[in-house]
Amino acid sequence: YLRGKNSSITQDYPVAWEIDGVFTSDEPIGLDLSQIESVYALKSLAATNKYGNLGAGGVIVITTKLGNFNPKNQDKLKIAESYQNKNFYNNDAQQIGSDQSSTNVYTEQLLAFNDIQKAYDYYNNELKYTLDDVHIELTVAQTFISHYKSVNLGIQVLNDLSKKYRSNPEYLKAIAYKMQLINARHEAVKVYQEIFKLRPQYAQSHRDLANAYHESDRYKKAWRLYMSYLRLGHDITNEGIGSIVYNEMEYLYFNRQYQTQIKERFVPKNENLEAFRNDVRMVFEWNTSEAEFDLEFVGPDRRSYIFEHSLSKDEALITDEKLKGYSSKEFMIEDVGDGEWLVNIVYAGNKKPEPTYFKLTTYYHWGKPNQKKVVKVFKFKNEREKIQLVRINKNSLITSK
């Protein structure tokens, strides 16, 4: 098993093989090691995009010096083609801004002042006490950030909301997402602390607060919280929240060991820092556990792989999320390569009339000295529309340095 014994929530995916273009799920027997030119492991989206679920456990690609594992080249091509992912992208995703703040009567009132102080006084004296809809109030905060170019006033509004809705963890998550979007790191910590108090048994609460500590350079606190999660006996071997927690612990272990003051014995999954690093890491989070959606990953060859997140498509996954209390998923691109990667979403609702807030954190040069993260927050209400979340290519890696 390429990723460990329990590499999937729903089932164990064994590693697959591609030898001189021939795809097989059987371990190759009789290969002469002296004739092997190269061995490469496809561990992330590269495998699933090319082979779909057949490559979900990773694919080991072997090229021999003679290239004659299968002596009949035509047969070899036919075998490889028969296993490849046949789904292709239809160029049907809409491109929208990451933080769509729909205008409403209240934001229009603020904009009409055309004066930042008068607008804030109106909010502070009127809207702050009369509004009782967090979704509208979040657009008010965004008005000060985007239109009036005042992050500080936006933070003030968000802080007011975190106090007002301190008993609602889903609302608090949306507020925390907004804070992380504008890099209000210390304020986000306070909100995640409140969520932790409300949901101390949720796996997501441990991870989010630890991650918030990490983002605010409080590495020791982050490590201690991750360790407390492990000591509670939580599973960190699967590809759900456990994978996210372990990857973030590995990052601290490899990159912040001195600041973290690690005293415990920690065994990383990767042998060394080079093996740990990837071109891109994407972490998807949503504020309500009832959200259903499909994520579409499109590779440079335009093959499309769909991650289905719904009760009807993957009951075991949804059950695991509810049992452990998490609402997040990560994906890796080891090597962006040539061409372009696209990530799209089709939102299918959350069983409530309220929208879902969706946060995507993209880490470029994951684990490397020049790592950079980009946060996007989306508010989804319209169902069945395919929305493009991000485009990734070599230029993305250059501009993100």
Secondary structure, 3 states (H helix, E strand, C coil): CCCCCCCCCCCCCCCEEEECCEEECCCCCCCCHHHEEEEEEECCHHHHHHHHHHHCCCEEEEEECCCCCCCCHHHHHHHHHHHCCCCECCCCCEECCCCCCCCCHHHHHHHHHCCHHHHHHHHHHHHHHHCCCHHHHHHHHHHHHHCCCCHHHHHHHHHHHHHHCCCCHHHHHHHHHHHHHCCCHHHHHHHHHHHHHHCCCCHHHHHHHHHHHHHCCCHHHHHHHHHHHHHCCCCCCCCCHHHHHHHHHHHHHHHCHHHHCCCCCCCCCCCCHHHHCEEEEEEEEECCCCCCEEEEEECCCCEEEEEEECCCCCHHHHHHHHHHCCCEEEEEECCCCCCEEEEEEEECCCCCCCCEEEEEEEEEEECCCCCEEEEEEEEECCCCCEEEEEEEEHHHHHHCC
